[in-house]
Amino acid sequence: MQKRFLANNESLIKKALYLRIMAAGIAEGMKTGNFRSLHRGQGIEFAGVRDYARGDDIRTIDWNVTARMGRPYIKIFEEERELQLFMIVDSSRSMALETSPDRRTKYASAAETAALLTIAAEINSCPTGTVIFDGAIHYSCEPTLGKEQTMQILNHLDRLPENPENGSVLPNAISAAAKVLRKRSLVFILSDFRCGGWEKPLISLAQKNDVIAINIHDAADEELPSLGTVTFKDVESGLKMNLPSSAASFKKEWRNYNNMNQNRWQDFCIKHGITPVILDTKTEPVQVLNQIFARKAWAR
């Protein structure tokens, strides 16, 4: 299969050292008290036994060991604290659209964000997995530890199909993640959410995982340059329309429509316990990630 390199951005593999330096602060944020809620609810693990002491709960007595040793022993449990990370990365045509020479594409922003998360998770010895999709799922991996996993993910973020499938299978990617994740995980969704049908799968995913939805935003989503009547083409469906880009009424409707969609998306996320984050293509992803891991209020 032919591949295309990450558009509008230096190779993530070549930037790995720089990204690792930037990811160090993110990794530290993952371990702070502000982030501790995501280590709860993972379950408990049997850690061993010890002699019974006065005041211990008799329900924790290990009767098998007690019978063998001739004196009472109790079971010791400790909370499982390993954080598991999973990323759902949108590489559909709308994400790869180049709107300005001084801005990276939406996909370039999403890919760098995913790379930083992957490296930060590796630093913290957190299993990491991902699914990358456009009109079809073209890469997925279950959460695994290690540098090899990190390099595999960076490589697939860098190199995408030459001719991506039309449309977006975001709903399928969310459903696939829900099936893969066997324990509560921190899930990042990196997309512009320009498709339908993702709401129900996202609600289901958020019921068993901590989900942070990052909506990748570009200036063209709000304001178009004044170029007169221009033929617009939907890169997902191929639909073409002639639109008056210079008309004040059209500009207003364009801006209002996109603001309405963004507000509706944020309200949906908040209602269902999902953390909504807007990432502009001019903003450095490391800044947004540091803000996310510094938050206290959103933790459950």
SELUMSE-115112 format. One record per residue (C-alpha): x, y, z; residue in one letter; chain. Coordinates in steps of 0.1 Angstrom, whole numbers, plus 2048, in hexadecimal, padded with zeros to 3 digits. Layout:
<sites>
SITE   X   Y   Z type mol
SITE   X   Y   Z    a   A
...
</sites>
This chain:
<sites>
SITE   X   Y   Z type mol
SITE 800 800 800    m   A
SITE 80D 822 7F7    q   A
SITE 813 83A 814    k   A
SITE 813 85F 818    r   A
SITE 828 871 832    f   A
SITE 818 887 84C    l   A
SITE 80E 8A7 83A    a   A
SITE 818 8CA 845    n   A
SITE 82E 8BD 860    n   A
SITE 851 8AF 866    e   A
SITE 852 889 86B    s   A
SITE 849 87F 88E    l   A
SITE 865 865 88E    i   A
SITE 87E 881 886    k   A
SITE 86F 897 8A2    k   A
SITE 86F 87A 8BB    a   A
SITE 88B 88A 8D1    l   A
SITE 879 8AC 8D2    y   A
SITE 858 89B 8D9    l   A
SITE 867 887 8F5    r   A
SITE 873 8A6 906    i   A
SITE 851 8B6 902    m   A
SITE 840 897 90E    a   A
SITE 853 896 92F    a   A
SITE 83E 8B1 93E    g   A
SITE 81E 8A0 932    i   A
SITE 82A 87F 942    a   A
SITE 82F 891 963    e   A
SITE 80C 89F 960    g   A
SITE 7FE 87C 95C    m   A
SITE 80C 873 97E    k   A
SITE 800 891 992    t   A
SITE 7E5 892 9AB    g   A
SITE 7CF 8A5 992    n   A
SITE 7CF 885 97D    f   A
SITE 7CA 86B 998    r   A
SITE 7A5 865 992    s   A
SITE 7AF 853 972    l   A
SITE 7C2 839 987    h   A
SITE 7A3 831 99B    r   A
SITE 789 817 993    g   A
SITE 7A1 800 981    q   A
SITE 79B 7E5 99A    g   A
SITE 7B1 7D5 9B5    i   A
SITE 7CB 7BA 9B4    e   A
SITE 7D5 7A0 9CD    f   A
SITE 7F7 7AA 9DC    a   A
SITE 7FD 78E 9F6    g   A
SITE 7F4 786 A1A    v   A
SITE 800 791 A3C    r   A
SITE 7F9 787 A61    d   A
SITE 7D8 791 A6E    y   A
SITE 7D9 7AF A86    a   A
SITE 7BF 7BA A9F    r   A
SITE 7A6 7D0 A8E    g   A
SITE 7AA 7C1 A6B    d   A
SITE 78A 7B9 A58    d   A
SITE 783 794 A5D    i   A
SITE 774 793 A3A    r   A
SITE 797 796 A2C    t   A
SITE 7A4 777 A3E    i   A
SITE 7B4 75E A25    d   A
SITE 7A6 73E A34    w   A
SITE 7BC 727 A1E    n   A
SITE 7DC 737 A2A    v   A
SITE 7CF 739 A4D    t   A
SITE 7C7 714 A4D    a   A
SITE 7EA 70B A40    r   A
SITE 7FD 722 A57    m   A
SITE 7E9 71C A77    g   A
SITE 7E4 741 A7D    r   A
SITE 7CE 75C A6D    p   A
SITE 7DA 76E A4D    y   A
SITE 7C8 789 A39    i   A
SITE 7C9 790 A14    k   A
SITE 7DA 7B0 A09    i   A
SITE 7CD 7C3 9EA    f   A
SITE 7DA 7E1 9D9    e   A
SITE 7C9 7F8 9C0    e   A
SITE 7D3 7F3 99C    e   A
SITE 7E2 814 991    r   A
SITE 7EF 80E 96E    e   A
SITE 7E2 828 956    l   A
SITE 7D8 81C 934    q   A
SITE 7D7 834 916    l   A
SITE 7C4 830 8F5    f   A
SITE 7C2 849 8D8    m   A
SITE 7A9 84B 8BC    i   A
SITE 7B9 85F 8A0    v   A
SITE 7A5 86D 882    d   A
SITE 7B9 86F 861    s   A
SITE 79B 875 84A    s   A
SITE 79D 88D 82D    r   A
SITE 78F 8AA 840    s   A
SITE 7AB 8A6 85A    m   A
SITE 7C5 8A7 83E    a   A
SITE 7B8 8C6 82D    l   A
SITE 7D2 8E2 829    e   A
SITE 7C1 904 82E    t   A
SITE 7DE 91B 834    s   A
SITE 804 919 82E    p   A
SITE 80B 926 852    d   A
SITE 7F6 90C 863    r   A
SITE 7FB 8E7 867    r   A
SITE 7DE 8D0 85C    t   A
SITE 7C5 8C3 875    k   A
SITE 7D5 8A1 872    y   A
SITE 7F8 8AE 878    a   A
SITE 7EB 8BD 899    s   A
SITE 7D9 89C 8A2    a   A
SITE 7F8 887 899    a   A
SITE 810 89C 8AE    e   A
SITE 7F7 89B 8CB    t   A
SITE 7F5 875 8C9    a   A
SITE 81B 873 8C7    a   A
SITE 820 887 8E6    l   A
SITE 806 872 8F9    l   A
SITE 817 852 8ED    t   A
SITE 839 85D 8F8    i   A
SITE 82C 86A 91A    a   A
SITE 81B 849 920    a   A
SITE 83B 836 918    e   A
SITE 84E 84C 931    i   A
SITE 835 842 94B    n   A
SITE 834 81D 941    s   A
SITE 810 820 937    c   A
SITE 802 808 91D    p   A
SITE 7F8 81B 8FE    t   A
SITE 7E2 812 8E0    g   A
SITE 7D2 824 8C3    t   A
SITE 7BB 822 8A5    v   A
SITE 7C1 838 887    i   A
SITE 7A5 83B 86D    f   A
SITE 797 84F 850    d   A
SITE 77B 83F 83B    g   A
SITE 788 81E 849    a   A
SITE 79D 812 866    i   A
SITE 7C0 80E 859    h   A
SITE 7D4 809 879    y   A
SITE 7CB 7FD 89C    s   A
SITE 7DE 7EE 8B9    c   A
SITE 7D5 7E4 8DC    e   A
SITE 7E5 7F5 8FA    p   A
SITE 809 7E8 8FF    t   A
SITE 828 7F4 912    l   A
SITE 84A 7FC 903    g   A
SITE 85E 811 8EB    k   A
SITE 856 7FA 8CE    e   A
SITE 832 802 8D2    q   A
SITE 83A 827 8D3    t   A
SITE 84E 825 8B3    m   A
SITE 832 811 8A2    q   A
SITE 818 82B 8AA    i   A
SITE 82F 848 89F    l   A
SITE 836 836 87F    n   A
SITE 811 831 877    h   A
SITE 809 855 881    l   A
SITE 824 860 868    d   A
SITE 81A 84A 84B    r   A
SITE 7F7 849 83E    l   A
SITE 7E6 83A 81F    p   A
SITE 7ED 84D 7FF    e   A
SITE 7C9 84E 7F6    n   A
SITE 7B4 84F 816    p   A
SITE 791 841 815    e   A
SITE 775 85A 812    n   A
SITE 760 862 830    g   A
SITE 767 85B 855    s   A
SITE 761 83C 86A    v   A
SITE 764 84E 88B    l   A
SITE 746 83B 89A    p   A
SITE 757 819 890    n   A
SITE 778 824 89F    a   A
SITE 768 82E 8C0    i   A
SITE 755 80C 8C1    s   A
SITE 775 7F9 8B9    a   A
SITE 787 80B 8D6    a   A
SITE 76B 802 8EE    a   A
SITE 76F 7DD 8E4    k   A
SITE 795 7DD 8E7    v   A
SITE 796 7EE 909    l   A
SITE 792 7D3 924    r   A
SITE 797 7EB 942    k   A
SITE 791 80F 948    r   A
SITE 7A8 825 933    s   A
SITE 7AF 849 92B    l   A
SITE 7A3 84D 907    v   A
SITE 7AC 86B 8F1    f   A
SITE 797 871 8D1    i   A
SITE 7A9 888 8B8    l   A
SITE 791 892 89D    s   A
SITE 77E 8AF 88D    d   A
SITE 75E 89B 893    f   A
SITE 752 8A3 870    r   A
SITE 73C 885 86B    c   A
SITE 71D 876 87B    g   A
SITE 714 859 890    g   A
SITE 730 85B 8AA    w   A
SITE 719 866 8C7    e   A
SITE 70C 844 8D3    k   A
SITE 72E 832 8D1    p   A
SITE 73E 84F 8E3    l   A
SITE 725 84E 8FF    i   A
SITE 72B 828 903    s   A
SITE 751 82D 903    l   A
SITE 74F 848 91E    a   A
SITE 73A 833 935    q   A
SITE 758 81C 93B    k   A
SITE 776 832 934    n   A
SITE 782 856 93A    d   A
SITE 77F 867 918    v   A
SITE 78F 887 90D    i   A
SITE 782 893 8EB    a   A
SITE 799 8AB 8D9    i   A
SITE 788 8BE 8BD    n   A
SITE 7A2 8C9 8A4    i   A
SITE 799 8EC 898    h   A
SITE 7A5 901 87B    d   A
SITE 79F 926 873    a   A
SITE 78D 91D 853    a   A
SITE 772 90D 86A    d   A
SITE 768 930 874    e   A
SITE 774 948 85A    e   A
SITE 779 944 834    l   A
SITE 78E 95C 81F    p   A
SITE 77B 973 808    s   A
SITE 780 964 7E5    l   A
SITE 75F 96B 7D5    g   A
SITE 74A 94E 7C8    t   A
SITE 75F 92F 7CE    v   A
SITE 758 90A 7C6    t   A
SITE 75A 8F7 7E7    f   A
SITE 75F 8D1 7E8    k   A
SITE 758 8BB 805    d   A
SITE 777 8A6 807    v   A
SITE 765 88A 819    e   A
SITE 747 886 801    s   A
SITE 753 897 7E2    g   A
SITE 734 8AE 7E1    l   A
SITE 73B 8D0 7D0    k   A
SITE 729 8F2 7D5    m   A
SITE 72F 915 7C9    n   A
SITE 72E 92C 7E7    l   A
SITE 732 952 7EB    p   A
SITE 750 954 802    s   A
SITE 751 97A 802    s   A
SITE 72D 980 80C    a   A
SITE 729 98D 82F    a   A
SITE 709 978 834    s   A
SITE 71B 958 829    f   A
SITE 738 95F 840    k   A
SITE 721 964 85D    k   A
SITE 70E 944 856    e   A
SITE 72E 931 852    w   A
SITE 73B 93D 874    r   A
SITE 71A 938 886    n   A
SITE 716 915 878    y   A
SITE 738 90A 884    n   A
SITE 734 91B 8A6    n   A
SITE 713 90A 8AB    m   A
SITE 722 8E8 8A2    n   A
SITE 73F 8EE 8BA    q   A
SITE 729 8F8 8D7    n   A
SITE 712 8DA 8D1    r   A
SITE 730 8C3 8D1    w   A
SITE 73D 8D2 8F2    q   A
SITE 71B 8D0 902    d   A
SITE 718 8AB 8F7    f   A
SITE 73A 8A2 906    c   A
SITE 734 8B4 927    i   A
SITE 711 8A3 92B    k   A
SITE 720 881 927    h   A
SITE 73F 885 93D    g   A
SITE 757 889 920    i   A
SITE 772 8A4 922    t   A
SITE 770 8BC 904    p   A
SITE 78F 8CD 8F8    v   A
SITE 794 8E4 8DA    i   A
SITE 7B6 8E2 8C9    l   A
SITE 7BD 8FE 8AF    d   A
SITE 7D6 8F5 894    t   A
SITE 7EB 913 89D    k   A
SITE 7EE 908 8C1    t   A
SITE 80A 8F1 8CC    e   A
SITE 7FB 8D0 8D7    p   A
SITE 813 8CE 8F5    v   A
SITE 803 8ED 904    q   A
SITE 7E0 8DE 902    v   A
SITE 7EB 8BC 910    l   A
SITE 7FC 8CD 92E    n   A
SITE 7DC 8E0 935    q   A
SITE 7C8 8C0 933    i   A
SITE 7DE 8AE 94C    f   A
SITE 7DF 8CD 963    a   A
SITE 7B9 8CD 967    r   A
SITE 7A8 8C4 987    k   A
SITE 783 8CA 981    a   A
SITE 77C 8B1 966    w   A
SITE 788 892 979    a   A
SITE 76C 87C 984    r   A
</sites>
